[in-house]
């Protein structure tokens, strides 16, 4: 889809020359390799940038500036650690934008915000539904950090904006987004970033099994006869198609009641802005949401954040799309987001309570 509501597009700019990206003044190479781009004048993020004088490199968890010309004078000029795991970056006009994947558990805590429940179309085994709230996700700590003890892991994508004073970078702005980094483009001083995430909402009941007490068993002794195992609760699942329809209608009614009782904050994604040690949370404004044709994409949330490098300390402008994008294309004045169409296969319940998939014309 075309996403032109983020902000006014800037005209394309030529690649920076003679240290225009913040490198030291002096002789530059007459020619040098750059990031391969799809459209002339539309820069794409990379792990290495080159302005003919300096190389800008993401190496491990560090952003490094190297004097690269003349080749005999190759040396590291500066290095600064980047929070999390850096993935890509832009370097232009003395500004740096670095994307990294971070554990945002401490960010949520610092902002006083509780992680929301996420909805996904797909899950293990082809299922889907409401995922566990992010604050319940557990992941091991990498070796050497806390002795390998488990900790809460809530993934966020961080955008770190830095200003280059010669070859020395200083952090200007730190912003965290819910959702994973999908792609980005830079046109002139405007950097537009696309984040792909799950859809948020209150905890719903996804299957009719949540309407019934589950079957429970009491096993016998380890060496006892298996026949001593007793069933304490039987599953009262629907036995006919009519009963199944009634159960689904009950499920629908209960979910509608949950939705009616929800708050706006249950549905909107957070953006966290860090200033020193303080962290504030904000959400995308309702008027900045776009709703595509119902059922035309996989459920999810796509955010586009626009950063103006002429004002690097400003918080990025955001817009959001209800739907999951997976392909990005950009030219000088338009950003296109594309997604696979999502068509749910038909289900028919027979009187034995079985679901028959794919019933209909061939």
Buried (B, 14 or more C-beta within 10 A) or exposed (E): BEBEEBBEBBEBBEBBEEBBBBBEEEEBBEEBEBBEBEBEBBBBBBEBBBBBBBBBBBEEEBBBBBBBBEEEEEEBBBBBEBBBBBBBBBBBBBBBBBBBBBBBBEBBBBBEBEBBBBBBBEEEEEEBBBBEBBBEBEEEBEEEEEEEEEBBBBBBBBBBBBBBEBBEBEBBBBBBBBBBBBBBBBBBBBBBBBBBBBBBBBBBBBEBEEBBEEEEEEEEEEEEEEEEEEEEEEEEBBEEBEBBEEBBEEBEEBBEEBEEEBEEEBBBBBBBBBEEEEBBBBBBEEEBBBEEEEEEBBBBBBBBBBBBBEEBEEBBBBBBBBBBBBEBBBBBEEBBBEBEEBEEEEEEBEEEBEEEEEEEEE
